[in-house]
Amino acid sequence: MINLGNKHHEFADEIKASSGINFNTCLHCKTCANGCPFLEGMDYAPNAVIRLIQLGLEEAALKCSTIWICVGCNICSSYCPMAIDVPAVMDGLRHKALEKGIKIAEPDVLNFHTEVLNTVKKYGRTHKLEIMMRYKLKKMDLLSDMGLGLKMLKKRKLDLTPSKVQDKKAIEKIFREKQK
């Protein structure tokens, strides 16, 4: 028998409270991993991250790259027989890692997410071209994907000008509430 002590409950309870998800119903059937399109880039499968939380292995859970590689596509959740919202759990872990000042396993992913949020805050929607340009400028890597960018422009996958929501105040309210 493994004695985990009482501290492991604290971490699990914190993540449960911040994500609003009861991940203790996880069957560890690995169905989430079978559906994940980004599994190859992860160091732990989604169900393994849930197991880390359940065991109170806070450092391992907060330092893993999986929480940063997850894009929140919800394929895992749609496949899960227990309907666990895995991206919400990953989001809770990301917030906890940032709050604790943990070194981010995938810093480029955080930079990309920041740029996405900046365009949502600015326009109410994402503007892919601006996101990519700002991200590439920060990395000082302007030309490596130029061919791909031109193909996307040609196929009208990138808009030159951003589309904007009409109710900008609603977007501002969301960002204000999140800052509290």
HELIX and SHEET records of a PDB file:
HELIX    1   1 LYS A    7  SER A   19  1                                  13    
HELIX    2   2 PHE A   23  THR A   25  5                                   3    
HELIX    3   3 THR A   31  GLY A   35  1                                   5    
HELIX    4   4 LEU A   39  GLY A   41  5                                   3    
HELIX    5   5 PRO A   46  GLN A   54  1                                   9    
HELIX    6   6 GLU A   58  LYS A   63  1                                   6    
HELIX    7   7 THR A   66  ILE A   69  1                                   4    
HELIX    8   8 ILE A   75  TYR A   79  1                                   5    
HELIX    9   9 VAL A   86  LYS A  100  1                                  15    
HELIX   10  10 PRO A  107  TYR A  123  1                                  17    
HELIX   11  11 LYS A  128  LYS A  139  1                                  12    
HELIX   12  12 MET A  146  LYS A  154  1                                   9    
HELIX   13  13 LYS A  168  GLN A  179  1                                  12    
END                                                                             
